Amino acid sequence: MDIGKVIKERRALLGISQQDLSDYSGVSISTVKDLERGVGNPSIDTLKKILDVVGLEIILQVKQTV
């Protein structure tokens, strides 16, 4: 599942519009729309602002190599 789909589903669960998410996060509406459609390429900072509003977080892991 891609991050845009996760954000869209979470936003719907919370009952907030794309405009609300834009307003609450301080991220442009076009960025929110692009991200949800899977065509956006936001910075980590932008993604964090959006995820904070919907109650999600980014967890980075180092891949184990053999």
N, CA, C and O of each residue as an XYZ file, in Angstrom:
264
protein
N       0.848     -1.174      0.000
C       0.000      0.000      0.000
C       0.900      1.245      0.000
O       1.851      1.334      0.776
N       0.591      2.182     -0.862
C       1.427      3.384     -0.924
C       0.973      4.421      0.093
O      -0.158      4.378      0.579
N       1.851      5.336      0.403
C       1.609      6.328      1.459
C       0.414      7.231      1.133
O      -0.331      7.621      2.032
N       0.231      7.561     -0.142
C      -0.904      8.400     -0.527
C      -2.235      7.751     -0.211
O      -3.168      8.407      0.252
N      -2.313      6.461     -0.467
C      -3.548      5.727     -0.188
C      -3.794      5.643      1.320
O      -4.929      5.770      1.778
N      -2.734      5.430      2.078
C      -2.852      5.370      3.542
C      -3.360      6.708      4.081
O      -4.254      6.746      4.928
N      -2.785      7.803      3.585
C      -3.202      9.141      4.032
C      -4.661      9.393      3.667
O      -5.427      9.901      4.485
N      -5.044      9.041      2.449
C      -6.423      9.254      2.005
C      -7.410      8.468      2.871
O      -8.441      9.003      3.278
N      -7.098      7.211      3.149
C      -7.980      6.386      3.974
C      -8.067      6.925      5.404
O      -9.146      6.957      5.995
N      -6.940      7.342      5.947
C      -6.925      7.876      7.310
C      -7.704      9.194      7.388
O      -8.446      9.439      8.340
N      -7.517     10.033      6.365
C      -8.232     11.309      6.305
C      -9.734     11.067      6.255
O     -10.498     11.757      6.930
N     -10.162     10.088      5.459
C     -11.582      9.760      5.349
C     -12.117      9.233      6.681
O     -13.225      9.576      7.093
N     -11.329      8.405      7.343
C     -11.718      7.864      8.645
C     -11.921      8.979      9.664
O     -12.819      8.909     10.502
N     -11.078     10.007      9.586
C     -11.181     11.135     10.504
C     -12.261     12.134     10.095
O     -12.618     13.024     10.868
N     -12.776     11.983      8.881
C     -13.842     12.865      8.412
C     -13.371     14.258      8.052
O     -14.119     15.225      8.195
N     -12.130     14.371      7.582
C     -11.644     15.691      7.171
C     -11.421     15.711      5.653
O     -11.052     14.705      5.046
N     -11.650     16.855      5.077
C     -11.494     17.017      3.629
C     -10.023     17.258      3.284
O      -9.192     17.484      4.164
N      -9.726     17.204      2.003
C      -8.382     17.537      1.547
C      -8.052     18.982      1.917
O      -6.922     19.288      2.298
N      -9.038     19.864      1.804
C      -8.821     21.269      2.155
C      -8.515     21.410      3.643
O      -7.636     22.180      4.030
N      -9.240     20.667      4.476
C      -8.961     20.687      5.912
C      -7.537     20.224      6.191
O      -6.815     20.852      6.964
N      -7.141     19.138      5.567
C      -5.793     18.610      5.758
C      -4.754     19.633      5.331
O      -3.736     19.811      6.000
N      -5.010     20.295      4.229
C      -4.117     21.352      3.761
C      -4.031     22.479      4.784
O      -2.939     22.926      5.134
N      -5.176     22.930      5.255
C      -5.217     24.031      6.223
C      -4.525     23.662      7.531
O      -3.734     24.446      8.056
N      -4.815     22.482      8.059
C      -4.268     22.066      9.348
C      -2.761     21.806      9.285
O      -2.045     22.042     10.258
N      -2.284     21.318      8.135
C      -0.870     20.962      8.018
C       0.001     22.102      7.492
O       1.220     22.093      7.664
N      -0.638     23.084      6.850
C       0.140     24.164      6.245
C       0.771     23.767      4.931
O       1.689     24.431      4.451
N       0.286     22.689      4.347
C       0.772     22.180      3.063
C      -0.253     22.549      2.001
O      -1.454     22.495      2.266
N       0.189     22.918      0.816
C      -0.745     23.356     -0.223
C      -1.724     22.246     -0.599
O      -1.403     21.060     -0.522
N      -2.914     22.653     -1.003
C      -3.938     21.702     -1.421
C      -3.472     20.873     -2.613
O      -3.795     19.689     -2.706
N      -2.722     21.478     -3.520
C      -2.237     20.733     -4.688
C      -1.264     19.629     -4.265
O      -1.252     18.554     -4.864
N      -0.456     19.885     -3.243
C       0.462     18.857     -2.739
C      -0.310     17.707     -2.116
O       0.020     16.542     -2.338
N      -1.333     18.027     -1.340
C      -2.166     16.988     -0.731
C      -2.824     16.136     -1.816
O      -2.797     14.908     -1.743
N      -3.408     16.778     -2.810
C      -4.076     16.049     -3.892
C      -3.100     15.176     -4.664
O      -3.393     14.016     -4.955
N      -1.940     15.730     -4.997
C      -0.934     14.966     -5.733
C      -0.466     13.751     -4.933
O      -0.336     12.654     -5.476
N      -0.221     13.953     -3.664
C       0.233     12.856     -2.810
C      -0.799     11.745     -2.747
O      -0.450     10.570     -2.855
N      -2.060     12.098     -2.575
C      -3.118     11.086     -2.493
C      -3.312     10.351     -3.817
O      -3.732      9.194     -3.824
N      -3.014     11.007     -4.933
C      -3.127     10.359     -6.241
C      -1.876      9.558     -6.602
O      -1.840      8.865     -7.620
N      -0.861      9.662     -5.760
C       0.355      8.896     -6.013
C       1.302      9.554     -6.984
O       2.221      8.905     -7.484
N       1.100     10.837     -7.266
C       1.990     11.521     -8.208
C       2.877     12.543     -7.509
O       3.732     13.158     -8.147
N       2.688     12.728     -6.222
C       3.493     13.690     -5.486
C       4.816     13.092     -5.048
O       4.955     11.874     -4.930
N       5.772     13.950     -4.812
C       7.069     13.541     -4.298
C       7.467     14.524     -3.195
O       8.387     15.323     -3.370
N       6.763     14.458     -2.053
C       6.985     15.451     -1.007
C       8.298     15.214     -0.267
O       8.824     14.101     -0.243
N       8.810     16.270      0.328
C       9.983     16.127      1.192
C       9.543     15.408      2.471
O       8.350     15.297      2.755
N      10.503     14.934      3.220
C      10.196     14.289      4.498
C       9.497     15.276      5.426
O       8.572     14.901      6.147
N       9.927     16.525      5.413
C       9.317     17.551      6.262
C       7.839     17.757      5.910
O       6.989     17.833      6.797
N       7.543     17.843      4.622
C       6.156     18.009      4.169
C       5.322     16.798      4.550
O       4.201     16.935      5.040
N       5.868     15.626      4.325
C       5.160     14.398      4.667
C       4.892     14.336      6.172
O       3.811     13.923      6.590
N       5.862     14.742      6.982
C       5.682     14.739      8.435
C       4.555     15.678      8.851
O       3.775     15.338      9.741
N       4.454     16.833      8.240
C       3.379     17.782      8.570
C       2.010     17.157      8.315
O       1.093     17.294      9.124
N       1.887     16.477      7.192
C       0.619     15.833      6.831
C       0.317     14.676      7.784
O      -0.802     14.541      8.279
N       1.323     13.849      8.031
C       1.120     12.683      8.886
C       0.802     13.074     10.321
O       0.038     12.380     10.992
N       1.374     14.175     10.804
C       1.056     14.653     12.156
C      -0.435     14.950     12.297
O      -1.042     14.648     13.325
N      -1.015     15.541     11.264
C      -2.439     15.898     11.308
C      -3.323     14.652     11.367
O      -4.326     14.637     12.081
N      -2.960     13.619     10.627
C      -3.797     12.413     10.582
C      -3.388     11.364     11.616
O      -3.948     10.269     11.650
N      -2.408     11.703     12.459
C      -2.045     10.811     13.557
C      -1.187      9.633     13.152
O      -1.279      8.563     13.753
N      -0.353      9.817     12.141
C       0.564      8.764     11.703
C       1.989      9.271     11.847
O       2.214     10.467     12.030
N       2.959      8.354     11.763
C       4.354      8.755     11.852
C       5.202      7.980     10.856
O       4.807      6.921     10.368
N       6.358      8.521     10.570
C       7.321      7.876      9.674
C       8.315      7.113     10.540
O       8.845      7.651     11.512
N       8.560      5.868     10.185
C       9.580      5.073     10.869
C      10.545      4.576      9.802
O      10.156      3.854      8.884
N      11.804      4.970      9.932
C      12.836      4.543      8.993
C      13.621      3.402      9.600
O      13.955      3.423     10.784
N      13.915      2.401      8.778
C      14.689      1.258      9.241
C      15.837      1.016      8.274
O      15.711      1.234      7.069
N      16.952      0.565      8.820
C      18.081      0.182      7.995
C      17.892     -1.281      7.607
O      17.666     -2.145      8.454
N      17.991     -1.529      6.321
C      17.812     -2.878      5.808
C      18.998     -3.746      6.203
O      20.149     -3.324      6.087
N      18.723     -4.939      6.661
C      19.777     -5.877      7.018
C      20.343     -6.524      5.762
O      19.598     -6.942      4.875
N      21.638     -6.599      5.698
C      22.283     -7.276      4.568
C      23.018     -8.498      5.073
O      23.467     -8.544      6.219
N      23.133     -9.464      4.223
C      23.787    -10.725      4.606
C      25.218    -10.725      4.164
O      25.935    -11.698      4.393
